[in-house]
Amino acid sequence: MSQAAASYLRAKTPRSRTSEPPFAVVDRAAMRANAAAMVRRACPKPIRLASKSVRCLQLTEAVLRMDGF
């Protein structure tokens, strides 16, 4: 089983079934890789995170801790 599939199955725990939608499953490793690729392409300009597009505080904080944001 792939890591993404395992992450998806973990997200389907009983706790998530009682959560109110909307909710999402995010591959954090892929998110970090995508953010790092954006930083390389934008270099040396800093990137502004569109906080209205990313409504998850934990994801926003994770990206803003990266160099280049």
Order of alpha helices (4+ residues) and beta strands (2+ residues): alpha-alpha-alpha-alpha
